[in-house]
Amino acid sequence: MMNITTPLKLWVPSGSVEPRTDETTLDRVFHEQVRPRLESRKRAAATIEDYERALKAWNQFWGTEPPALADIDIDHLDRFSEHLIAQGKGGRTVNKICGNLQLILDLCGPKRNKPGRLGRPLGLLDDVPHFVRQEETRGAAKRELTLDQVEAMLANCHVAQNPQRQPARKWSAAIRLVFWCGPRRDDLFMNLRLSNWIRRPECPIPTVSESWPWGWLSWVPAKTARIKPEPLVVPIPKELAHDLAAIERPRNESDPPLLGFSRCNVVWRREFSRIQLAAGIAQPITFQEARRTANIHWQRLISEGTGAHFLGHSPRGVNAQHYSDSVVLMVKAARDREKLQETEGTNDG
């Protein structure tokens, strides 16, 4: 008998489709190419989190079988938009989520395209599908708190349950700070460190001769760090300085968070609402509305435009030859505001 050693070959029809080897997904492109680009350009952590939330919603919708990047078409985008609407999300929210995904898709487009918001296209797609924008209804009116309501919150910080150590003291400091200069949520709880608190009266800006007895905060707000890399310098009120001095911080950390909170957005929002409800505020406001309230208080108590200096809207650094004047204006405004509060306290007594 003859031994047959020739390997057996299977016949494959000439018109058959070869197995696809390119399984690049939108999520993979983001983590391997888009996110490193954002980080290298020093985009704010909150901005990167917006993209991640949009991708999380996209991945949850498709489950274990997300479409490959090359296969995404208008039908995929429409189905995802309809899913968000079916969840009860409004047009504005849907447009924001889909808009963040669209920016990632645009970055995957042909290299011949003009640079977009995220930079020059990567050339991964020959043609980029586009979401259809949803109609946006008018949002609810933005809310604000009065000074009396803020004082009521300060009087009810004892209801806070988190952080576990000194919750009342830490929330007192957080509330005083957010309604004084309106730092954004990530700056307030995480980015502001102990080293950002300048305790000496002399201003940390050498060209400013003004002094302030209760010290200063000097930090670079994360959201605007790319276009304003210079520190925002703000004089702080006496009561806030006392709260900061009384906060116990871990000794094994060289530069702990200024307020001593753990990183947990859910806890921040829950406790902020708990304190407001205890203060008799039936519809608690958000941190964003608290920032807006801080601006309104400065406008009404002192003058139009004062809040822009405290909230960091005014120019800084090399692009602001008169930033020293801005700090001087803040010191004057802080002094006037403390005098007003002392007068009101005397009258109440």
N, C-alpha and C positions, 0 to 999 in steps of 0.2 A: 504494500500500500504506500501511497505517496503522502507525505506530510505537507499540509497546506500552511505555510507560514505567513502568507500575505494577509495583512490586517483587513478586517471587514470594514467597508465604507458604506455609510448610510447615504441614500440618495435624498438630496434636498432640492425642492423645486426652485427653479431659477427666480421666480417671482416672490419668494418668501422674504419676510422682514427679519433682518439680523437682530439679535437681542440688543437692547439699548444699554450702553455702558455708562452714559452720562446721567447720573442721578443727582446732579446738583439741584438743591432746593433753595427757596428764598431765604430760609433760616440759615442754611449753611453759608450762603454768600454773605449774609449780614455778619455772622460771627467771624468768618475768615478774612473778609476784605473791608466791609463797611465799618464795622465797629473800630478796628484798628485805625482806620482813617479818621474817624470822628475823634478818637482819643489823641491822635497825633496833632490834631488841630485844636485840642483843648476845648472841645465842646462841653457844655455843662452836663453834669451827671444826670440832671433832671431831663435834659433833652434826649440823652441816650436811653433813659428809662421809658420815654414815650415811644421810641421805636421798638423797644423790647416788649412793651405791653401790646402794641399792635401786632407784632409777630406771634405773641402768645395767643391772642384771639384767633389769628389765622391758623396756627397749628392745632388749636383745640377744635376748630371747625372741621379740619380735614382728618384729624385723628392720626392713625398710624400710616396712612397713605397720602401724604401731601403731594400735590402735582409737582413734577420736575419743573425747574425754572423754564426750560425751553418749551414746555407744553402749556404754560399759563396763557390763557386767552381771555377775551372779554366775558365769556360765559362763566369762567371761574370767578372773575371779579364780581359779576352780577350776583351769582349765587351767594358769595360771601357777604355782600352788601345787604341782600335780602335777609340773610340769617341774622345780621346785627339788628335790622329793623324789627324782625320777628321777636327779638329779645326785649323789645320795648325801648331801644335806644333812639334818641331823637336825631334829626337830620344833621345837626351840628356835630354831635358826637361821632356819628357814622363817617362824616366827612373828615374829621380829624384822624380817626383810626386809619381809614383808607388812604388819606393823604400821606401819612407817614409810610405806608406800604408803597405808595406810588413813587415816593422819592427814592426808595431802594430799587424799585423796578427801573426808574429812569437812569439810575447810576449803572445799571446792567446793560444799557443800550449801546448802539454802535459808537465806536470811538470818534467817528466823524461828527457826531453831534456836539453842540456847544456845551461847555461845562455848566452843570446845574448847581443846585444849592449844596450838594454834597461833593462837588468837584467834577473832574473830567470822567466821562463814561468809561466803563471797563471793557466794553466790546463783547459781552457775553451773549447778547441778543441782537438779531438783525432788525427786529421790529418790537416795539414796546406797546403792550395793551394799556388802556387807560380806564380808570374807574369813571363812572357816571356820577357826578355830584348830586346829592340829595337836596331837596328843598329844605331850607332852614327856617324854623318858626322862631318868632321873637322869644328870647329867653326871659326867665323871671327877673324882676327888678333886683338890682344889686342892693344888698343890705348893708347897714352900718350900725354901729353901737354908739350910744352917747357916753360921755365921760362918767356919768353916774352909773351906767351899766358896767363899765370897765371897773369902777370901784367896787361894785357889787360882786363881780367875778373875783377880785382880789380878796374880798371878805369871805369867799366860799372855797378857797383853794384847799381847805381841809378835807373836802369830799373826794379829792383825787386819791386813787389807789396805786397808781404807778407814776414814777419809779418806786421801787420798794423802800428805798431809803430817802428820807426827807421829801416826800412827794409834794407837800404843801409849800415848802420853801422853794423848791425847784420850779413849781408851776407859777408861784408868785413872780419869780425872776423872769420866766418865759413870757408871762402876760405883760409885765412892765416893759419888757424889751420889744415885743411885737407891736405894742401900741405906742411905742416911742419912735422907733426907726424902721419898723416893718420889715425885718429880714425875712426872706423866703424860708419855707419850712425846712429844707435841707440845711440851709445855713444856720437857722435858729437852733436846731437840735444836734447837728453833727459837725458841720464845717467850722463853726465858731469854736476855737480851742482856748485853753487857759492863756496861752501866749498872746492871744489877740486882745486881752484885757490889759491896758496900760494904766497902772494905778497912780503913777505920778501926775501931778497937776500940769506939768509942761506938755505942750502939744507935741506929738511925735513927728509932726511936719516941721522941719528946721526953719522954714521961712515964716512960720506963724508964731508971733510973740504972745498970743493970748494963752492964758492958763485957765484951767477948770478944776475946781477942788475935788471933784468926785471921780476923776479919771476919764479914760477914753476907750472906745473899741476901735481897733484898726484891723480890717480884714478885706480880702478880695471876694466879693460876692460871686459864687460859682457860676451862676447863669450868664453873667456878663463878663466873665474873666477873659474871654478871647478878645473882646473889643475894648475892655477897660481893665488892663492887668494891674493897674496901680491900686493900692489899698483905699478903701472908703474909711475915713476917719470921722468918728461921731462922739461928741461929749455925752456922757450918760448921767441920768438923774441920781440924786442922793439915795433914794429908796432902793433903786436897782443896785447901786454899789454896795449897799448894806446886805442885800440878798446874796449877791455874788460872793461876798466875803464870808458869809455864813454857810455856804454850800461845802459839804465834805466830798473830797475827790480822792480816788485811789492813788496811793503813794507810789505804786509800782509802775505807773504810766508817766512818761516824761512830759507829755503834753495832752492831758485828758480833755474831753469835751467840756466846754465852758459851763454848761448847765447840768451835765451828768446824766443825760438820758441815754437809754439803749436805742439801737437802730430798729425802729418798728413803727411804720406809718400808721398801722391800725390802732395801736395804743395811743399815739399822739392825737389822732382824730377823736377817738372814743373819750379820752380824758378831757380834752378841750370842750367837747359837747357836754360832758357830765358836769363840769364846773359852770357852764353857762346855764344849764337847766336848774342847777341849785341856786343860781343868782336870779332866777325868775325870767330868764330869756327863753320864751316858748319855742322859738325857731333858731337854734344855734347857727352862727355864721361859720364860714370856712376860714382857713388861714389866709387865703387870698383876699377875702373880704375884710379880714382884720388888717391886712397890709393897706388896703384902700382906706379903711377907717383911720389909720394912723396919719395918712396924708391929709384927710379931711380935717382932723383935729388941729393940725398945724395951720392949715389955711384959715380956719375959723378963729383960732386963739391968737395967732400972731399976724400972718399976712399971706396973701396969695403967693404961691411959689416956694414958700418956706419948706414945705414937705418934700419937694423935689431934692433938696440938699440932703435931708436925713435918709430918704429912701434910696439914694444913689442914682437918681435920674440925671443930675447935673454932670457936666464933663469933669474929667480928672486927669492928672498927670500931664504929659507933654502936650496933649491936645487941649489943655485948660490952663492958660497962663494965669487965670484969675482964681484957680482953685483955692488958693490961700484966702482970698476974700470970701469964698463960699464957707470955709471953716469958721472964719470970724463971724459971719452971719449966723451960723449954727450956734455958736457960743452965746451970742446976743439973744437969739430966739430962746435958747434953753434957759438963760437967766431970766428973761421976761416971763416965760411960762412958769418957772418955779415961784416967782413973785406973785403971779396970779393965783396959783394954788395955795400959797401961804395966806393971801388975802381972803380967799374963799373959806379957808379953814378957820380963820379968825372970825369971820362973819357968822359961820355956822355955829361956832362956840358961843 
